[in-house]
């Protein structure tokens, strides 16, 4: 039974571009970094943040995006990538490296 439940568990990885007022971006970044499964991969002085979320389901992604959108100074938070797979597959690929995309300064 435990093996069956484990197979049903999912890992959701999503990427979000957050546009914020430049004067608020530091506080927004601190708040996002405190969210479970959230990581900021790049910050651009003009107020853009590249964020990844690792969650257990799509509802958690939507909840975190809503929380980010509600932060003072956030102009928008847009989902730009979403991938999910069973936890068992993610664990078998854990030894592989991945690299976040680089966002141009322009």
FIMI-900572 format. One record per atom (N, C-alpha, C): atom name; residue number from 0; residue in one letter; chain; y, z, x. Coordinates in Angstrom, 3 decimals, always signed. Atoms other than C-alpha are relative to their C-alpha. Layout:
FIMI-900572
(rec "CA",NUM,"A","A",(Y,Z,X))
...
END
This chain:
FIMI-900572
(rec "N",0,"X","A",(-1.195,+0.000,+0.822))
(rec "CA",0,"X","A",(+0.000,+0.000,+0.000))
(rec "C",0,"X","A",(+1.259,+0.000,+0.866))
(rec "N",1,"X","A",(-1.172,-0.045,-0.867))
(rec "CA",1,"X","A",(+2.469,+0.852,+2.807))
(rec "C",1,"X","A",(+0.248,-1.363,+0.631))
(rec "N",2,"X","A",(-0.154,+1.330,-0.594))
(rec "CA",2,"X","A",(+1.802,-2.519,+4.465))
(rec "C",2,"X","A",(+0.597,-0.967,-1.014))
(rec "N",3,"X","A",(-0.548,+0.880,+1.043))
(rec "CA",3,"X","A",(+2.555,-4.260,+1.138))
(rec "C",3,"X","A",(+1.485,+0.267,-0.188))
(rec "N",4,"X","A",(-1.424,-0.335,+0.146))
(rec "CA",4,"X","A",(+5.856,-2.391,+0.773))
(rec "C",4,"X","A",(+0.800,-0.491,+1.201))
(rec "N",5,"X","A",(-0.701,+0.418,-1.211))
(rec "CA",5,"X","A",(+6.799,-3.140,+4.364))
(rec "C",5,"X","A",(+0.242,-1.498,-0.017))
(rec "N",6,"X","A",(-0.155,+1.451,+0.058))
(rec "CA",6,"X","A",(+6.228,-6.871,+3.804))
(rec "C",6,"X","A",(+1.114,-0.386,-0.971))
(rec "N",7,"X","A",(-1.016,+0.322,+0.991))
(rec "CA",7,"X","A",(+8.599,-6.735,+0.819))
(rec "C",7,"X","A",(+1.408,+0.312,+0.505))
(rec "N",8,"X","A",(-1.312,-0.341,-0.529))
(rec "CA",8,"X","A",(+11.442,-5.268,+2.909))
(rec "C",8,"X","A",(+0.649,-1.227,+0.620))
(rec "N",9,"X","A",(-0.738,+1.160,-0.496))
(rec "CA",9,"X","A",(+14.140,-7.727,+3.890))
(rec "C",9,"X","A",(+1.083,+0.427,+0.974))
(rec "N",10,"X","A",(-1.135,-0.159,-0.893))
(rec "CA",10,"X","A",(+16.711,-8.068,+6.620))
(rec "C",10,"X","A",(+0.970,-1.132,-0.319))
(rec "N",11,"X","A",(-1.039,+0.984,+0.297))
(rec "CA",11,"X","A",(+19.932,-9.827,+5.643))
(rec "C",11,"X","A",(+1.050,+0.071,+1.098))
(rec "N",12,"X","A",(-1.026,+0.089,-1.037))
(rec "CA",12,"X","A",(+22.300,-10.989,+8.374))
(rec "C",12,"X","A",(+1.066,-0.944,-0.526))
(rec "N",13,"X","A",(-1.089,+0.837,+0.498))
(rec "CA",13,"X","A",(+25.680,-12.304,+7.338))
(rec "C",13,"X","A",(+1.187,+0.095,+0.947))
(rec "N",14,"X","A",(-1.201,+0.056,-0.819))
(rec "CA",14,"X","A",(+28.866,-13.309,+9.066))
(rec "C",14,"X","A",(+1.198,-0.172,-0.930))
(rec "N",15,"X","A",(-1.202,-0.006,+0.829))
(rec "CA",15,"X","A",(+32.313,-12.727,+7.615))
(rec "C",15,"X","A",(+1.210,-0.219,+0.896))
(rec "N",16,"X","A",(-1.299,+0.133,-0.662))
(rec "CA",16,"X","A",(+35.742,-13.912,+8.709))
(rec "C",16,"X","A",(+0.996,+0.790,-0.841))
(rec "N",17,"X","A",(-0.988,-0.839,+0.673))
(rec "CA",17,"X","A",(+38.353,-11.309,+7.837))
(rec "C",17,"X","A",(+1.384,-0.416,+0.487))
(rec "N",18,"X","A",(-1.402,+0.307,-0.312))
(rec "CA",18,"X","A",(+42.011,-12.381,+7.700))
(rec "C",18,"X","A",(+0.818,+1.220,-0.423))
(rec "N",19,"X","A",(-0.769,-1.217,+0.262))
(rec "CA",19,"X","A",(+44.364,-9.422,+7.955))
(rec "C",19,"X","A",(+1.423,-0.151,+0.501))
(rec "N",20,"X","A",(-1.365,-0.054,-0.530))
(rec "CA",20,"X","A",(+48.012,-8.704,+8.453))
(rec "C",20,"X","A",(-0.091,+0.524,+1.430))
(rec "N",21,"X","A",(+0.119,-0.408,-1.415))
(rec "CA",21,"X","A",(+48.457,-8.441,+12.239))
(rec "C",21,"X","A",(+0.312,+1.470,+0.248))
(rec "N",22,"X","A",(-0.366,-1.403,-0.220))
(rec "CA",22,"X","A",(+50.092,-5.014,+11.985))
(rec "C",22,"X","A",(-1.062,+0.976,-0.523))
(rec "N",23,"X","A",(+1.031,-0.864,+0.574))
(rec "CA",23,"X","A",(+47.062,-3.654,+10.061))
(rec "C",23,"X","A",(-1.378,-0.210,+0.625))
(rec "N",24,"X","A",(+1.327,+0.393,-0.483))
(rec "CA",24,"X","A",(+44.228,-5.254,+12.048))
(rec "C",24,"X","A",(-0.711,+1.104,+0.777))
(rec "N",25,"X","A",(+0.656,-1.076,-0.754))
(rec "CA",25,"X","A",(+43.572,-2.246,+14.328))
(rec "C",25,"X","A",(-0.659,+1.018,-0.932))
(rec "N",26,"X","A",(+0.546,-0.969,+0.957))
(rec "CA",26,"X","A",(+43.082,+0.159,+11.417))
(rec "C",26,"X","A",(-1.150,-0.609,-0.796))
(rec "N",27,"X","A",(+1.070,+0.695,+0.726))
(rec "CA",27,"X","A",(+40.998,-2.396,+9.515))
(rec "C",27,"X","A",(-1.252,-0.086,+0.874))
(rec "N",28,"X","A",(+1.136,+0.096,-0.915))
(rec "CA",28,"X","A",(+38.784,-2.930,+12.562))
(rec "C",28,"X","A",(-0.692,+1.354,+0.151))
(rec "N",29,"X","A",(+0.599,-1.340,-0.121))
(rec "CA",29,"X","A",(+38.255,+0.840,+12.962))
(rec "C",29,"X","A",(-0.829,+0.335,-1.249))
(rec "N",30,"X","A",(+0.719,-0.286,+1.249))
(rec "CA",30,"X","A",(+37.224,+1.123,+9.307))
(rec "C",30,"X","A",(-1.277,-0.825,-0.100))
(rec "N",31,"X","A",(+1.186,+0.860,+0.059))
(rec "CA",31,"X","A",(+34.830,-1.844,+9.488))
(rec "C",31,"X","A",(-1.065,+0.496,+0.973))
(rec "N",32,"X","A",(+0.966,-0.472,-1.001))
(rec "CA",32,"X","A",(+33.213,-0.481,+12.654))
(rec "C",32,"X","A",(-0.742,+1.254,-0.446))
(rec "N",33,"X","A",(+0.653,-1.195,+0.529))
(rec "CA",33,"X","A",(+32.360,+2.708,+10.734))
(rec "C",33,"X","A",(-1.007,-0.321,-1.103))
(rec "N",34,"X","A",(+0.919,+0.384,+1.075))
(rec "CA",34,"X","A",(+30.435,+0.787,+8.056))
(rec "C",34,"X","A",(-1.403,-0.192,+0.562))
(rec "N",35,"X","A",(+1.376,+0.181,-0.470))
(rec "CA",35,"X","A",(+26.642,+0.886,+8.385))
(rec "C",35,"X","A",(-0.351,-1.478,+0.163))
(rec "N",36,"X","A",(+0.450,+1.370,-0.233))
(rec "CA",36,"X","A",(+25.287,-2.321,+9.921))
(rec "C",36,"X","A",(+1.095,-0.998,+0.315))
(rec "N",37,"X","A",(-1.122,+0.903,-0.266))
(rec "CA",37,"X","A",(+28.743,-3.763,+10.645))
(rec "C",37,"X","A",(+0.323,-0.014,+1.492))
(rec "N",38,"X","A",(-0.391,+0.147,-1.401))
(rec "CA",38,"X","A",(+29.775,-5.101,+14.033))
(rec "C",38,"X","A",(+1.079,-1.075,+0.090))
(rec "N",39,"X","A",(-1.061,+0.976,-0.224))
(rec "CA",39,"X","A",(+32.964,-6.857,+15.090))
(rec "C",39,"X","A",(-0.314,-0.726,+1.303))
(rec "N",40,"X","A",(+0.349,+0.799,-1.175))
(rec "CA",40,"X","A",(+32.225,-9.704,+17.485))
(rec "C",40,"X","A",(+1.213,-0.598,+0.685))
(rec "N",41,"X","A",(-1.191,+0.576,-0.609))
(rec "CA",41,"X","A",(+35.688,-11.092,+18.018))
(rec "C",41,"X","A",(+1.227,+0.390,-0.802))
(rec "N",42,"X","A",(-1.305,-0.291,+0.608))
(rec "CA",42,"X","A",(+39.297,-10.176,+17.341))
(rec "C",42,"X","A",(+0.999,-0.991,+0.549))
(rec "N",43,"X","A",(-1.055,+0.924,-0.403))
(rec "CA",43,"X","A",(+42.161,-12.620,+17.422))
(rec "C",43,"X","A",(+1.332,+0.627,-0.406))
(rec "N",44,"X","A",(-1.288,-0.675,+0.200))
(rec "CA",44,"X","A",(+45.736,-11.355,+17.713))
(rec "C",44,"X","A",(+0.678,-0.390,-1.307))
(rec "N",45,"X","A",(-0.643,+0.457,+1.234))
(rec "CA",45,"X","A",(+46.808,-13.393,+14.694))
(rec "C",45,"X","A",(-0.555,+0.693,-1.245))
(rec "N",46,"X","A",(+0.508,-0.759,+1.135))
(rec "CA",46,"X","A",(+44.805,-11.008,+12.491))
(rec "C",46,"X","A",(-1.348,-0.449,-0.527))
(rec "N",47,"X","A",(+1.330,+0.427,+0.437))
(rec "CA",47,"X","A",(+41.347,-12.565,+12.358))
(rec "C",47,"X","A",(-1.056,+0.845,+0.694))
(rec "N",48,"X","A",(+1.142,-0.729,-0.519))
(rec "CA",48,"X","A",(+38.119,-10.625,+12.806))
(rec "C",48,"X","A",(-1.267,-0.751,-0.366))
(rec "N",49,"X","A",(+1.321,+0.560,+0.268))
(rec "CA",49,"X","A",(+34.608,-12.056,+13.104))
(rec "C",49,"X","A",(-0.949,+1.184,-0.082))
(rec "N",50,"X","A",(+0.821,-1.169,+0.274))
(rec "CA",50,"X","A",(+32.215,-9.528,+11.593))
(rec "C",50,"X","A",(-1.406,-0.443,-0.388))
(rec "N",51,"X","A",(+1.346,+0.197,+0.522))
(rec "CA",51,"X","A",(+28.445,-9.466,+11.187))
(rec "C",51,"X","A",(-0.433,+1.268,-0.717))
(rec "N",52,"X","A",(+0.587,-1.094,+0.756))
(rec "CA",52,"X","A",(+26.626,-7.324,+8.687))
(rec "C",52,"X","A",(-1.505,-0.154,+0.014))
(rec "N",53,"X","A",(+1.450,-0.036,+0.160))
(rec "CA",53,"X","A",(+22.969,-6.360,+8.779))
(rec "C",53,"X","A",(-0.275,+0.965,-1.139))
(rec "N",54,"X","A",(+0.243,-0.792,+1.202))
(rec "CA",54,"X","A",(+21.824,-5.125,+5.385))
(rec "C",54,"X","A",(-1.430,-0.220,-0.484))
(rec "N",55,"X","A",(+1.333,+0.106,+0.559))
(rec "CA",55,"X","A",(+18.670,-4.684,+3.336))
(rec "C",55,"X","A",(-0.091,-0.910,-1.207))
(rec "N",56,"X","A",(+0.009,+0.886,+1.165))
(rec "CA",56,"X","A",(+19.730,-6.868,+0.399))
(rec "C",56,"X","A",(+1.384,-0.607,-0.216))
(rec "N",57,"X","A",(-1.281,+0.682,+0.234))
(rec "CA",57,"X","A",(+22.476,-9.115,-0.942))
(rec "C",57,"X","A",(+1.013,+0.905,-0.689))
(rec "N",58,"X","A",(-0.936,-0.915,+0.663))
(rec "CA",58,"X","A",(+23.948,-6.350,-3.095))
(rec "C",58,"X","A",(+0.802,+0.793,+1.023))
(rec "N",59,"X","A",(-0.714,-0.734,-1.047))
(rec "CA",59,"X","A",(+24.822,-4.406,+0.073))
(rec "C",59,"X","A",(+1.057,-0.875,+0.661))
(rec "N",60,"X","A",(-0.999,+0.920,-0.570))
(rec "CA",60,"X","A",(+26.583,-7.480,+1.494))
(rec "C",60,"X","A",(+1.218,-0.042,-0.908))
(rec "N",61,"X","A",(-1.102,+0.096,+0.957))
(rec "CA",61,"X","A",(+28.668,-7.814,-1.657))
(rec "C",61,"X","A",(+0.801,+1.300,-0.069))
(rec "N",62,"X","A",(-0.698,-1.286,+0.019))
(rec "CA",62,"X","A",(+29.482,-4.086,-1.679))
(rec "C",62,"X","A",(+0.903,+0.158,+1.220))
(rec "N",63,"X","A",(-0.805,-0.134,-1.222))
(rec "CA",63,"X","A",(+30.679,-4.151,+1.934))
(rec "C",63,"X","A",(+1.161,-0.981,-0.004))
(rec "N",64,"X","A",(-1.096,+0.977,+0.075))
(rec "CA",64,"X","A",(+32.685,-7.338,+1.381))
(rec "C",64,"X","A",(+1.089,+0.476,-0.960))
(rec "N",65,"X","A",(-0.970,-0.527,+0.952))
(rec "CA",65,"X","A",(+34.337,-5.763,-1.651))
(rec "C",65,"X","A",(+0.807,+1.137,+0.627))
(rec "N",66,"X","A",(-0.692,-1.108,-0.681))
(rec "CA",66,"X","A",(+35.146,-2.659,+0.386))
(rec "C",66,"X","A",(+0.994,-0.535,+1.030))
(rec "N",67,"X","A",(-0.895,+0.599,-0.999))
(rec "CA",67,"X","A",(+36.629,-4.811,+3.176))
(rec "C",67,"X","A",(+1.200,-0.640,-0.688))
(rec "N",68,"X","A",(-1.095,+0.647,+0.729))
(rec "CA",68,"X","A",(+38.680,-6.868,+0.712))
(rec "C",68,"X","A",(+0.994,+1.000,-0.575))
(rec "N",69,"X","A",(-0.871,-1.023,+0.584))
(rec "CA",69,"X","A",(+40.072,-3.637,-0.774))
(rec "C",69,"X","A",(+0.799,+0.790,+1.032))
(rec "N",70,"X","A",(-0.743,-0.726,-1.029))
(rec "CA",70,"X","A",(+41.340,-2.320,+2.584))
(rec "C",70,"X","A",(+1.458,-0.453,+0.037))
(rec "N",71,"X","A",(-1.411,+0.372,-0.108))
(rec "CA",71,"X","A",(+45.134,-2.215,+2.864))
(rec "C",71,"X","A",(+0.220,-0.915,+1.204))
(rec "N",72,"X","A",(-0.304,+0.942,-1.074))
(rec "CA",72,"X","A",(+46.336,-5.177,+4.922))
(rec "C",72,"X","A",(-0.963,-1.172,+0.089))
(rec "N",73,"X","A",(+0.932,+1.124,-0.009))
(rec "CA",73,"X","A",(+43.313,-7.422,+4.309))
(rec "C",73,"X","A",(+0.517,-1.072,-0.947))
(rec "N",74,"X","A",(-0.421,+1.142,+0.814))
(rec "CA",74,"X","A",(+44.376,-10.857,+3.071))
(rec "C",74,"X","A",(-1.222,-0.605,-0.681))
(rec "N",75,"X","A",(+1.248,+0.512,+0.578))
(rec "CA",75,"X","A",(+40.810,-12.138,+2.583))
(rec "C",75,"X","A",(-1.163,+0.310,+0.929))
(rec "N",76,"X","A",(+1.250,-0.118,-0.749))
(rec "CA",76,"X","A",(+37.215,-11.684,+3.682))
(rec "C",76,"X","A",(-0.934,-1.058,-0.574))
(rec "N",77,"X","A",(+0.800,+1.133,+0.470))
(rec "CA",77,"X","A",(+35.078,-14.817,+3.476))
(rec "C",77,"X","A",(-1.370,-0.007,+0.661))
(rec "N",78,"X","A",(+1.367,+0.133,-0.505))
(rec "CA",78,"X","A",(+31.315,-15.075,+3.828))
(rec "C",78,"X","A",(-0.159,-1.410,+0.551))
(rec "N",79,"X","A",(+0.153,+1.317,-0.613))
(rec "CA",79,"X","A",(+30.637,-17.909,+6.258))
(rec "C",79,"X","A",(-1.436,-0.295,+0.400))
(rec "N",80,"X","A",(+1.402,+0.205,-0.366))
(rec "CA",80,"X","A",(+26.929,-17.380,+6.992))
(rec "C",80,"X","A",(-0.829,+1.105,-0.615))
(rec "N",81,"X","A",(+0.937,-0.992,+0.518))
(rec "CA",81,"X","A",(+23.969,-15.647,+5.380))
(rec "C",81,"X","A",(-1.420,-0.462,+0.287))
(rec "N",82,"X","A",(+1.409,+0.274,-0.289))
(rec "CA",82,"X","A",(+20.341,-15.480,+6.500))
(rec "C",82,"X","A",(-0.793,+1.231,-0.383))
(rec "N",83,"X","A",(+0.869,-1.137,+0.272))
(rec "CA",83,"X","A",(+17.503,-13.317,+5.270))
(rec "C",83,"X","A",(-1.425,-0.367,+0.364))
(rec "N",84,"X","A",(+1.417,+0.174,-0.290))
(rec "CA",84,"X","A",(+13.898,-12.834,+6.238))
(rec "C",84,"X","A",(-0.688,+1.339,-0.191))
(rec "N",85,"X","A",(+0.723,-1.272,+0.080))
(rec "CA",85,"X","A",(+11.165,-10.250,+5.792))
(rec "C",85,"X","A",(+0.164,+0.781,+1.304))
(rec "N",86,"X","A",(-0.171,-0.855,-1.172))
(rec "CA",86,"X","A",(+11.540,-7.298,+8.158))
(rec "C",86,"X","A",(-1.083,-0.286,+1.030))
(rec "N",87,"X","A",(+1.095,+0.254,-0.947))
(rec "CA",87,"X","A",(+8.158,-8.114,+9.707))
(rec "C",87,"X","A",(+0.307,-1.192,+0.904))
(rec "N",88,"X","A",(-0.374,+1.154,-0.828))
(rec "CA",88,"X","A",(+9.462,-11.518,+10.893))
(rec "C",88,"X","A",(+1.118,+0.359,+0.959))
(rec "N",89,"X","A",(-1.120,-0.399,-0.857))
(rec "CA",89,"X","A",(+12.669,-9.989,+12.242))
(rec "C",89,"X","A",(-0.493,+0.849,+1.165))
(rec "N",90,"X","A",(+0.533,-0.844,-1.067))
(rec "CA",90,"X","A",(+10.682,-7.415,+14.202))
(rec "C",90,"X","A",(-0.749,-0.824,+1.041))
(rec "N",91,"X","A",(+0.740,+0.827,-0.954))
(rec "CA",91,"X","A",(+8.507,-10.135,+15.769))
(rec "C",91,"X","A",(+0.935,-0.840,+0.867))
(rec "N",92,"X","A",(-0.977,+0.783,-0.752))
(rec "CA",92,"X","A",(+11.657,-11.979,+16.921))
(rec "C",92,"X","A",(+0.982,+0.881,+0.757))
(rec "N",93,"X","A",(-0.971,-0.942,-0.574))
(rec "CA",93,"X","A",(+13.413,-8.855,+18.244))
(rec "C",93,"X","A",(+0.258,-0.228,+1.482))
(rec "N",94,"X","A",(-0.195,+0.226,-1.420))
(rec "CA",94,"X","A",(+12.943,-9.917,+21.871))
(rec "C",94,"X","A",(+0.863,-1.197,+0.322))
(rec "N",95,"X","A",(-0.814,+1.198,-0.227))
(rec "CA",95,"X","A",(+14.972,-13.110,+21.404))
(rec "C",95,"X","A",(+1.475,+0.361,-0.028))
(rec "N",96,"X","A",(-1.441,-0.244,-0.015))
(rec "CA",96,"X","A",(+18.666,-13.136,+22.274))
(rec "C",96,"X","A",(+0.695,-0.926,-0.996))
(rec "N",97,"X","A",(-0.845,+0.849,+0.830))
(rec "CA",97,"X","A",(+21.304,-14.440,+19.914))
(rec "C",97,"X","A",(+1.434,+0.215,+0.430))
(rec "N",98,"X","A",(-1.392,-0.083,-0.411))
(rec "CA",98,"X","A",(+24.954,-15.118,+20.527))
(rec "C",98,"X","A",(+0.888,-0.352,-1.173))
(rec "N",99,"X","A",(-0.952,+0.266,+1.078))
(rec "CA",99,"X","A",(+27.831,-14.943,+18.091))
(rec "C",99,"X","A",(+0.819,-1.241,+0.356))
(rec "N",100,"X","A",(-0.832,+1.169,-0.281))
(rec "CA",100,"X","A",(+29.843,-18.143,+17.719))
(rec "C",100,"X","A",(+1.385,+0.421,+0.488))
(rec "N",101,"X","A",(-1.328,-0.275,-0.536))
(rec "CA",101,"X","A",(+33.180,-18.308,+19.518))
(rec "C",101,"X","A",(+1.030,-0.692,-0.895))
(rec "N",102,"X","A",(-1.051,+0.534,+0.849))
(rec "CA",102,"X","A",(+36.275,-18.801,+17.367))
(rec "C",102,"X","A",(+1.189,-0.347,+0.876))
(rec "N",103,"X","A",(-1.135,+0.417,-0.831))
(rec "CA",103,"X","A",(+39.118,-20.768,+18.932))
(rec "C",103,"X","A",(+1.247,+0.783,-0.378))
(rec "N",104,"X","A",(-1.239,-0.741,+0.203))
(rec "CA",104,"X","A",(+42.512,-19.149,+19.275))
(rec "C",104,"X","A",(+1.021,-0.786,-0.799))
(rec "N",105,"X","A",(-0.972,+0.882,+0.642))
(rec "CA",105,"X","A",(+44.212,-22.052,+17.475))
(rec "C",105,"X","A",(+0.178,+0.147,-1.433))
END
